[in-house]
Amino acid sequence: MTSSVPKKPAGRGVARLPNGARIRAPQVLASLEHLYPDARTELDFGTPFELLVATVLSAQATDVSVNAATPALFEHYPNAQAMSQASAEDIEPFIRRIGLYRGKARNLAALARLLIERHGGEVPNDFDAVVALPGAGRKTANVVLSNAYGYPAIAVDTHVGRLARRLGLSTQTNPDKVELDLQKLFPRERWIFLHHALILHGRRVCMARNPQCAVCEMAAFCPKVGVEG
């Protein structure tokens, strides 16, 4: 099986980092390490296959809704071999309460078949191979490679992107470009932690609407980009 570290997005070095970003980055990391020392994914999984499926399901859905659905799904389809025998219609009842469930069911059925055909039923520890799977993409590949195989990666979802801009670490709206900016600012060995900690802070304190700046440990140095009032 081929192994590769996640490839860097295109366009490296095109845009400049925001003023003061390199000064704020260590402060951000120190605060996150204090607030969320054990930060990890909130998706429940036991194997790389379960993580891949859960991550595909989590697109435009909450981890809570995914975790509510996956126990029954994984009991019925514990591995790629079992799921490869299923049709989208077979999978739909297990994930009906998750957003965009019909399309995700089609992707899971096709994904499982490709895992059997191309990778012996195993989730590949190869970035391009994961990206090529139905329903996956750069964010999914980063999540799977980092959590299942320990590769340093920063998966940029809506929380990570929002906090990167709000904290003055990036001005970019394209997730790939946000990822590049964060890679420049933080030590490689802390990328996995950074991803999880930013998500937790975005869910618990720095929400999209009504961020809790008054109780935020980072308020003293956060430029609060885009925050009204």
N, C-alpha and C positions, 0 to 999 in steps of 0.2 A: 504494500500500500504506500502510495506517495505521501510524503509529509511536507507541508510548507507553512511558514509563518504568514499571517495575514498580509496581503500586499497593501502598499500605501495607495490611497486614492490619487487620481490624476490631479495635476495642477499644483503640485507641491511648490511652495515658495512664491506663489503668484501674488497673494495679498499680504499686507503688513498686519502684524498683531496690533491690537489697540494699545494706546499709550498706557504705560504702567502695568501691562499684563504680566510681564516677567517678575515684577515686584509682588503683585497680588497672588500669583500662582502658589508660591510656598505658603502664604498665609491661608489660602483656601485649603490646601492639602492638610496643613496642621489642624485646622478647624474640623475638617471632615474626619480626620483620624481620631480626634477627641470625641466627636459626636457619635460616630458610627464605626468603632474599632473593629467590629465583626461583620461589616457590611458584606452581603452576598446576595445572589439572585433570590427573589421571592417566589420564583417558579418552583413547584415541587417536581422532582425527577429523581430517578434512581440509576438510569443508564443514559449514555449519549443519545440513543434513539428516543427515549422519553423526553430528553431536553430539546432535541430537534423538533419533535412534534409540538411540545408546549410552546416553544418560541414561535413557530409558525402560527399557532393559534392565538398568540398574544398580540398580533398586529391589530391595531385599532380596537383592542379589548383590554380589560383589566386583568392583572395577574390573579385576582380573587376569582373572577369568573372562569378563568382557565383552570385554576386549581380545583374548583368545584366540579369541573367536567372530567378531568383527566383520570381520576381513580377508576371510574367505570370503563372509560375508554381503554386504559392500559390493561385492565383486567381481561377485557375481551380481545384486545390486540396488543399483546405484550412485547412484540418485536416486529421487525420489518417483514419477516416471513408471514406472520399471521395477517398483518394489515395489507400485504400485497394481494391477498386473496379476496379482499373486500372491495365493494364498489363504493362510489361516493354516497349512494343512497343507503348503504349499510352503515356508513360512518355518521351520517347526518343526525340521527336521533341522539347520539352521545354528546354532540356539540351544539345542539339547537339553540341553546341560550347564549352562545358566544356570537358576537357580531360577525357578519359576513360568513356565516357558517356554511352556506352552500358552496361557495368558492373554496373555502378552506377544506371542506370534505373532499372536493375534487383534487385539490393539491396533495392532500395526505395520501389518497389512494395512488396517485401517480408517483409521488415521492417514494413510497414504499416499494413500488415495482422497480423504480430506477435503482434503489439501494440493492435490491436483489440482483438486477441485471448487471450493474456496473461495479458494485463494491462488496459482493458476497454477503449482503444483508447487514453490513456494518456501516456506521456513520463514518465517512472518511475524515481523517485528520489533515485535510487539504483544503485550503481556502477556496480555490477556484471550483473544486468539486462540490463543495457545499453550496456555493452561490448558484451553481448550475441546477440545483434541485428545485422542483416546482414549489412555489410559495416561499422560497428562501430569497435572500439578497445579502447585501454587505452587512447589514446590522445582524441578521440571523447568523451569518457565518462567524462574525466576531463574537457573538454570545456563545455559540456552540464551541468554537475553538478555545475560547478563554476558560469557560466553565468546565468543559469536558476534558480538555487536553492541556490546559495551563498556558496556552500561548498568550503573550501580552497583547491586549487589544482593547480598544475603546469603542464600544457600540453606542452610537449616538441615536437615542430616541428623542421623543418630544421633551422629556424632562432634562436630559443632558444638554440638548440644544438650547433650551430656554435659559438654563442656569449659566451656560457658557457665555451667552450674550449679556444676561443680567449682571453677572459678576465681572464683566469687562474683560473676558478672556478671549472672546472672538466677536467679530461683527457679522459673521457669515450666517446665512439662513440655510444653505445647502449642507445636509448632514455630513457629506464627505469632506467638505472644507472645514467644518467645525472640528471633525476628527483630526484633521491635519494640524489645526491650531493647537488643540489640546496635546497632541503628540509632541509638539515643539516645547510645550511649557512644563510638562510633568515627566518625572523619571519613568523610564520604561517599565521598571519593576513594580510601579504603583498604578499602571494603567487599569488593570482589572478592578482593583479596589476603587479607583476614582470613578469608574463607570457606575458601580453599585452604590457608592456613597452619594453621588450626585442625584441618582434616582430617588434614594431614600429622602434626601433633603428636599427634593422637588415635590415629593408626595406629602411630607410632614410639615414643612415650614415654608418653603419658597414656591407656593402654588402659583398656577398661571393667573388666577384671579385672587385678589386679596392676600398677597403674600404677607407672612407674619414678620415683617421687618423689625417690629418692636422687641421681639424675643429672639431674633436671629443672632447667633454668635458672630456672624460675619458682617453685621451691619456697619461696624466702625470703618471697614475698608472697602465695602461693596459700593460700587458707583450707582447701583440700582437702575441700570439702564432699562428704560421702558416702563418703570414703575411710576404710576401717577400719584401725585401728592407727595 
